[in-house]
């Protein structure tokens, strides 16, 4: 009998498809309630940190430079109160083969696929990760398919996404471009089922383990160069894997720097809206991903996400679009480094946060990414203007996502604005409890102690905070 490939039927068997494509039985780690064995799941690959480092060396990944941005530091000190202005460092992940940190998570996934006998790998991504998977597949001799949400219903593609598709194809991937909407996940599942390829999800243990080496390298390189640990590490936050892996790597190096997530403020824009798809000038590293994935990680394409940023995040800040464009130009003009927008999101935040730290402290911006024609500031601003977005110079605090982009009239106007972490934690707890039958009732008295402790770990809080939130 022919397989039912209707949307409803494919979605009904998504867990079965995912299990075959990832090779992980997530049910092993479930307790039957809210809690699950997160650390058990993270250890299930059998790879130690040293194993992952060896895998990455085989793909020529890692060991990227840690660079001090002396001119940006000098500018920050001019704007800071006397005695303030921490030294700003950046980890140059654009030096990796595919041009971003995401090749660290791709290397582990592609290696696992090769070891398990898969003939190819599929990833669903706007681009940087697709290029990373394509790069590793080329080296491993595996086929690669990248499924990319690229166009609105008029067939108009966002230039940054179009650029990343070019990169994926240049590295040998077959790129399947789709319009914005639910068909992305449906087509992704169909491809996994039809090809029998490995699912190189951003949210598996393999992917997040791959980023642990980045955090570990930051700690070790910083100690070698400066002789101490940084006070703060700033990570661009979208789906949460970047921050989760980096923080876990820092902890494995016994480095307890404050971990700050940074996202572009796109409040009010719906990521699944066809009309609003091309009214955003950032395709990743923004609040449209960062906030919902922080407050409910398991909305991802695997049953249990290994990316759980609220377990590790000490602070979460936003910057505006115009501020990131400004700092991109400043980095090129002052430091001779032309980099893409995702890493410059955390740099914009770091530039402001450095002004709040004493000048004898140090801050690390955790990534850079490659740039290209579609990622360039001019391409992004031209596309925004053609979509009716007002571009002006002034106070970026007046920027309205989807309506205007305001480039700072002066670097002193660049700010990092805090998101209420307690609200994020309460939101995660609410989502977790809503998965239980009868969730409309008060579940505080019904939860097992193990669930309370799990939620405390999930939110980097305490059992008392969880009970109060419930």
C-alpha positions in Angstrom: 0.0 0.0 0.0 1.3 3.5 -0.9 2.5 5.7 1.9 0.2 8.5 2.9 2.2 11.7 2.3 -0.5 14.2 3.1 0.6 17.0 5.5 -1.4 15.5 8.4 0.0 12.0 7.9 3.6 13.1 7.6 3.3 15.2 10.7 1.7 12.3 12.6 4.8 10.2 12.0 7.4 12.9 12.6 8.8 11.3 15.7 9.3 8.0 13.9 11.0 9.9 11.0 13.2 11.8 13.3 14.3 8.8 15.3 15.4 7.0 12.1 17.2 10.2 10.8 19.1 11.0 14.0 19.5 7.5 15.5 18.5 8.7 18.9 15.7 7.2 21.0 14.6 10.2 23.0 12.2 8.1 25.0 15.1 6.6 26.9 15.6 9.9 28.7 12.0 10.7 29.5 10.5 10.4 33.0 6.9 10.5 32.0 6.5 14.0 33.4 8.2 17.3 32.9 11.7 16.2 33.8 14.0 14.4 31.5 17.7 13.3 31.8 19.4 16.2 30.0 22.9 15.3 31.0 22.3 11.7 30.1 21.2 12.7 26.7 24.2 15.0 26.3 26.6 12.1 27.2 24.9 9.6 24.9 27.1 10.3 21.9 29.9 8.8 23.8 32.2 11.7 22.7 34.4 13.4 25.2 35.5 17.1 24.7 38.8 15.7 23.5 37.0 13.4 21.1 35.1 16.3 19.6 38.3 18.4 19.3 39.9 15.5 17.4 36.9 15.2 15.1 37.0 18.9 14.4 40.8 18.9 13.7 40.0 16.2 11.0 37.8 18.8 9.3 40.3 21.6 9.8 37.9 23.3 12.2 38.7 25.2 15.4 41.8 26.9 16.8 40.5 30.2 15.5 42.3 33.4 16.6 41.3 35.4 19.7 41.9 39.0 18.8 42.0 42.2 20.9 40.0 45.1 19.3 42.2 47.9 20.6 40.7 50.7 18.5 37.1 49.8 19.4 38.2 49.5 23.0 39.7 53.0 22.8 36.5 54.4 21.4 34.4 52.7 24.1 36.7 54.2 26.8 36.1 57.7 25.3 32.4 57.2 25.9 32.6 55.4 29.3 32.8 57.0 32.8 36.3 57.5 34.1 38.0 54.3 35.0 35.6 52.2 32.9 35.9 50.6 29.5 36.9 46.9 29.5 39.3 45.6 26.9 37.2 44.0 24.0 38.3 40.8 22.4 36.7 38.8 19.6 37.0 35.1 18.7 37.3 35.1 14.9 35.2 32.2 13.9 35.0 33.4 10.3 38.5 31.8 10.0 36.8 28.4 10.0 36.4 26.6 6.6 32.8 27.6 6.0 33.1 31.1 7.6 31.3 30.7 10.9 31.2 28.9 14.3 28.5 26.6 13.0 31.0 24.3 11.3 31.9 23.2 14.8 28.4 21.7 15.3 28.4 20.4 11.7 31.6 18.5 12.0 30.3 16.4 14.9 27.1 15.6 13.0 28.7 14.8 9.7 31.3 12.6 11.4 28.5 10.7 13.3 26.6 10.3 10.0 29.7 8.9 8.2 30.4 6.5 11.1 26.8 5.2 11.1 26.8 4.5 7.4 24.4 7.3 6.2 24.9 8.2 2.5 24.0 11.8 3.0 23.0 14.6 5.4 20.1 17.1 5.4 19.8 20.3 7.3 17.0 22.9 7.5 18.6 26.3 7.9 18.6 29.9 6.5 22.2 29.3 5.5 25.3 29.6 7.7 24.7 26.1 9.1 23.9 24.8 5.7 27.2 26.0 4.4 28.9 24.4 7.4 27.2 21.0 6.8 28.0 21.3 3.1 31.7 22.0 3.8 32.0 19.0 6.1 30.1 16.7 3.8 32.4 17.6 0.9 35.4 16.6 3.0 33.6 13.4 4.3 32.4 12.3 0.8 28.7 12.5 1.7 25.8 14.0 -0.2 24.2 17.2 1.3 20.8 18.7 1.0 20.0 22.1 2.5 16.3 23.1 2.9 16.1 26.8 3.1 13.2 29.2 3.9 14.0 31.9 1.4 11.1 33.7 -0.3 7.9 35.4 0.4 4.8 34.4 -1.6 5.9 36.9 -4.4 9.1 35.0 -4.9 11.2 37.8 -3.4 14.3 36.5 -1.5 16.0 38.3 1.4 19.5 39.1 0.1 21.3 37.6 3.1 19.5 34.3 2.6 20.2 34.3 -1.1 23.9 34.9 -0.4 24.0 32.0 2.0 22.3 29.7 -0.6 25.1 30.7 -3.0 27.6 29.7 -0.3 25.9 26.3 0.3 25.8 25.5 -3.5 29.5 26.6 -3.9 30.4 23.9 -1.2 28.5 21.2 -3.1 25.1 21.2 -1.5 21.8 20.8 -3.2 19.7 23.7 -2.0 15.9 23.5 -1.9 14.4 26.9 -1.5 10.9 27.4 -0.1 8.5 30.2 0.8 7.9 31.1 4.4 5.4 28.9 6.1 4.7 25.4 7.5 5.7 23.7 4.3 9.4 23.9 5.4 9.1 21.3 8.1 6.8 19.2 6.0 9.3 19.1 3.0 12.2 18.5 5.4 10.4 15.4 6.9 9.5 14.1 3.4 13.1 14.4 2.3 14.4 12.6 5.4 12.0 9.8 4.9 12.5 9.5 1.1 16.3 9.7 1.2 17.1 7.9 4.4 19.7 10.7 5.1 21.0 11.8 8.5 19.2 14.8 10.1 22.0 17.3 11.0 19.7 19.3 13.2 21.0 22.3 14.9 19.5 21.0 18.1 20.9 17.5 18.6 23.6 16.7 21.1 26.1 16.4 18.3 25.6 20.0 17.3 25.7 21.5 20.8 28.7 19.4 21.9 30.5 20.8 18.9 30.3 24.3 20.2 31.7 23.3 23.6 35.1 23.4 22.0 34.5 27.1 21.3 33.9 27.9 25.0 36.9 25.8 26.0 39.2 27.5 23.5 38.1 31.0 24.6 39.1 30.2 28.2 42.4 28.6 27.3 43.5 31.2 24.8 42.4 34.1 27.0 44.5 32.7 29.9 47.5 32.4 27.6 47.2 35.9 26.2 46.0 37.8 29.3 46.8 35.6 32.3 43.3 35.5 33.7 39.7 34.8 32.8 37.4 37.3 31.0 34.7 39.0 33.1 32.1 38.6 30.5 31.4 36.5 27.3 28.8 37.8 24.9 27.0 35.4 22.6 24.6 36.1 19.8 21.4 34.2 20.7 18.8 32.7 18.3 17.9 29.0 18.8 20.1 28.8 21.9 22.7 26.3 20.8 25.5 28.9 20.4 25.1 30.2 23.9 24.5 26.7 25.4 27.5 25.1 23.8 29.8 28.0 24.6 28.8 28.2 28.2 29.2 24.4 28.7 32.7 24.7 27.2 33.6 27.6 29.5 32.4 25.5 32.5 34.5 22.5 31.3 37.5 24.8 31.4 36.5 25.9 34.9 35.9 29.4 33.6 33.0 31.2 35.3 32.7 34.4 33.2 29.3 36.0 33.1 27.5 34.7 30.0 25.4 37.3 28.2 23.0 36.5 25.3 22.4 39.2 22.7 19.7 39.5 20.1 18.5 42.1 17.6 15.2 43.6 18.7 12.6 42.6 16.2 9.7 42.9 18.6 6.3 43.0 16.8 7.5 41.1 13.7 6.1 37.5 13.3 8.7 35.2 11.9 6.1 33.0 10.1 4.3 35.9 8.6 4.6 36.1 4.8 3.9 39.8 4.8 6.5 40.5 7.5 9.2 38.1 6.2 11.1 40.7 4.2 10.5 43.5 6.6 13.2 42.3 8.9 16.9 43.0 8.1 18.3 40.1 10.2 17.6 36.5 9.4 19.1 35.1 12.6 20.3 36.3 16.0 17.1 38.2 16.6 14.3 38.1 19.3 11.9 36.3 16.9 14.0 33.2 17.5 15.9 34.1 20.7 12.9 34.7 23.0 10.6 31.8 22.0 13.5 29.3 21.9 14.7 30.4 25.3 11.3 30.1 26.9 10.5 26.7 25.3 13.5 25.0 23.7 11.6 21.9 22.6 9.8 23.8 19.8 12.7 22.6 17.7 12.9 19.8 15.1 13.9 17.1 17.5 11.8 15.9 20.5 14.3 17.2 23.1 16.6 20.1 22.2 20.1 20.0 23.4 20.1 23.8 23.2 18.7 25.1 26.5 20.0 28.7 27.0 18.2 29.6 30.2 20.3 26.9 32.0 23.4 29.0 31.3 22.4 32.6 30.5 23.2 35.2 33.2 21.8 38.1 31.3 20.0 38.7 28.0 20.1 42.0 26.1 18.9 43.4 22.8 20.3 45.8 20.4 18.6 47.6 17.5 19.1 47.0 13.8 20.7 50.3 13.1 23.2 49.8 16.0 24.4 46.5 14.4 24.9 48.1 11.0 26.8 51.0 12.7 29.2 48.6 14.6 29.7 46.6 11.4 31.0 49.7 9.7 33.0 50.7 12.8 34.7 47.3 12.9 35.7 47.6 9.3 36.9 51.2 9.6 38.7 51.0 12.9 40.0 47.4 13.0 40.2 46.4 9.3 37.8 43.5 9.8 34.8 43.1 7.5 32.4 40.6 9.1 28.8 39.5 8.8 25.7 40.6 10.8 25.2 37.7 13.2 28.5 38.0 15.0 28.2 41.8 14.9 25.0 41.6 16.9 27.0 40.5 20.0 29.7 43.0 19.1 27.2 45.9 19.2 26.1 44.7 22.6 29.7 44.1 23.8 30.7 47.6 22.7 28.1 49.0 25.1 28.6 46.5 27.9 32.4 47.1 27.9 31.6 50.7 28.9 29.9 49.4 32.1 32.9 47.3 33.2 36.1 48.6 34.9 39.0 49.2 32.4 41.1 46.5 34.1 38.5 43.9 33.1 38.1 42.1 29.7 35.1 41.1 27.6 35.0 38.5 24.8 32.6 38.7 21.9 32.3 35.0 21.1 32.0 34.9 17.3 32.5 36.5 14.0 31.1 35.2 10.6 32.0 35.6 7.0 30.4 38.3 5.0 29.4 38.4 1.3 27.5 40.5 -1.2 24.0 39.7 0.3 25.2 40.1 3.9 26.8 43.5 3.3 25.3 46.6 5.1 24.6 48.3 1.7 22.7 45.3 0.4 20.6 45.0 3.5 19.7 48.7 3.7 18.9 48.9 0.0 16.6 45.9 0.4 14.9 47.4 3.4 14.4 50.7 1.6 12.8 48.9 -1.4 10.4 47.2 1.1 9.2 50.6 2.4 11.4 50.7 5.5 12.5 54.2 6.4 16.3 54.5 6.8 17.6 57.5 8.7 20.3 58.8 11.1 19.3 59.7 14.6 18.6 58.0 17.9 18.3 54.2 17.5 16.0 54.1 20.5 13.3 55.5 18.2 13.6 52.5 15.7 10.4 50.6 15.0 11.1 47.0 13.6 9.5 46.6 10.3 8.9 50.3 9.9 12.3 52.0 10.4 16.0 51.5 10.8 17.8 54.2 12.7 21.6 54.5 12.4 23.1 56.1 15.5 24.1 59.7 15.0 26.9 59.1 17.5 28.4 55.9 18.9 27.3 57.0 22.4 23.8 56.2 21.3 24.5 52.5 21.0 22.9 50.7 24.0 22.2 47.1 25.1 18.8 46.9 26.7 18.1 44.2 29.3 15.3 41.6 28.9 13.6 40.7 32.2 15.2 37.3 32.9 12.7 36.5 35.6 9.8 36.8 33.1 11.6 34.5 30.7 12.1 31.9 33.5 8.4 32.1 34.5 7.4 31.7 30.8 9.5 28.5 30.5 7.9 27.1 33.7 4.5 27.9 32.3 5.2 26.2 29.0 6.6 23.1 30.8 3.5 22.7 33.0 1.2 23.3 30.0 2.5 20.0 28.5 0.8 18.0 31.4 -2.8 16.8 31.2 -5.2 19.1 33.0 -2.7 21.9 32.8 -5.5 24.5 33.4 -5.4 23.4 37.0 -2.9 24.5 39.6 -0.1 22.0 39.3 2.2 23.2 42.0 1.1 20.6 44.5 1.0 17.8 41.9 4.6 18.1 40.6 7.2 15.6 41.8 10.3 16.9 43.5 12.3 15.7 40.5 10.2 18.0 38.3 10.7 21.0 40.6 14.5 20.4 40.6 14.5 19.9 36.8 12.7 23.3 36.3 15.1 25.0 38.7 18.0 23.7 36.6 16.2 24.7 33.3 15.9 28.2 34.5 19.1 28.6 36.5 17.0 29.5 39.5 15.9 27.6 42.7 13.2 25.3 43.8 11.6 28.1 45.7 11.5 30.3 42.6 9.8 27.5 40.7 7.2 27.0 43.4 6.5 30.7 43.5 6.2 30.8 39.7 3.8 27.9 39.8 
